[in-house]
Amino acid sequence: MRIRGDVFWNWADPTLHHRTHDETLDQGITIDVQVRLSRTGSTQMFIGVYASSGMALHEEAFDSRPGESMTRALAWGVGRARRLASNRVSAQSVA
């Protein structure tokens, strides 16, 4: 179970349609990337990286991704989330 941080709860709006990508990576780290269209038609995105315990390692939200469709923003966000997670795994391996 994920322990969501303030970034997620400030971004969350269950009334808006969104697309989600969830993935489990090395050492049980999970990523959660969500994109949606705001009420004004802007593409918005949330990126979350979580430890195997569910604790948030990184969360960030974008109020606007100008010029990007939901599909393109989701692909970019998944790549960013994987890089962030990989950096966490690498840092833990060194420690």
Secondary structure, DSSP 8 states (H G I E B T S, - for coil): --B--HHHHHH--TTS-EEEEEEE-GGG-EEEEEEEE-TTS-EEEEEEEE-TTSBEEEEEEES--TT--HHHHHHHHHHHHHHHHHHHHHHHHH-
